[in-house]
């Protein structure tokens, strides 16, 4: 079976800074995969490359076998990305935002699916509210909704619960788990290690632009009997 | 094609939602120019055989078409870059040609709406004939498209609002104000007449004005060739930058 994501020896420099130092990674279809590391480890750069927002110095990214540069149309259709930054277009309300995002992906008359996403993210009451008037948590939900409008088989969540209250986190994870159960591949970056521990079947730990550990969550935890993922993480970062 | 139409529609909606600022304000500015310059000079100056106010109106219309087409694409892109919402158009599979066409056509739409508004508002003040409407349409579309594309370059290049303001104040404003909007270049000393021929905006204003009066400083065919060549050059440059992802995709 074609991997959901295939990253092959990717190198990226920003001036003198080496952001990615030859990262290779394969994520199978249907996985719930965690990408963990401290700030500056290269997680967001890696995701940007996968999304076609960053062009690597060398190496390649593939989504379900489609190269993100050469076959960018197909690769981008298969990928949904929730960006880390809380960004929004202040001219539009929530429903307009989602209709426009659907149109960018070539989808017209997407209101049935938009209504379903809104309901699952508890946004139905805010559908006609301008983006400027939403709280930070609500804006974050809309970002998740925007990434899902085209029903991508591969979903990347870049710190989706940063600054989000407990109720939304639980609702969000319930929804994402359901999507994963339906066959969507989920790639998650987060600083909340307990979330990664409970959600992810496999985890990559990144440090200074390299993958320093890659295994199932169970195997990583087994190396520290009785410990938490946080213990694993701290020890790996000290090495 | 749906991606292109959606981006085009979004760009239209973006300026239409703040039409008071994006359409009403430039129309008022043009009216003020007309009232001040027309009041002072109308009794004393005739150009190409017409009264000064009538001479001024087509120049003001075209100037606003150009400036607003530039303002639309440049402000949309810089705002999206600075707020980070540019990712919403970079993540989907929109080809760079469609991206270019959507921004330029929306910029042109705003330019033409403002131009039409200025024309309608100033009709009260001047008797205008339309001698060659096809020339008017051709110069308005090519000029607006050219400045829409130029606005894209400025919006993509700028990383801060003051860089964009610099582009606007030190390049676009002088090019448009010193292009013969307010005068015929035959009234200038010979050196400045020569200099004016290096300003592409001069050809846009002069050709556009020809459509109203049937008289111009330069043959309209020459002006059309210059403007079309500039439009093609700037469009190719913009498409090249978009293809490379210059300043959009690291």
Interface residues (C-beta under 8 A of the other chain):
Chain A: X14 X48 X51 X52 X53 X54 X55 X72 X73 X74 X75 X76 X77 X79 X81 X83 X85 X87 X88 X89 X90 X91 X92 X96 X100 X101 X102 X103 X104 X105 X106 X107 X108 X146 X150
Chain B: X2 X3 X5 X6 X7 X9 X10 X13 X14 X17 X18 X80 X83 X84 X85 X87 X88 X89 X90 X91 X92 X93 X94 X95 X245 X249 X250
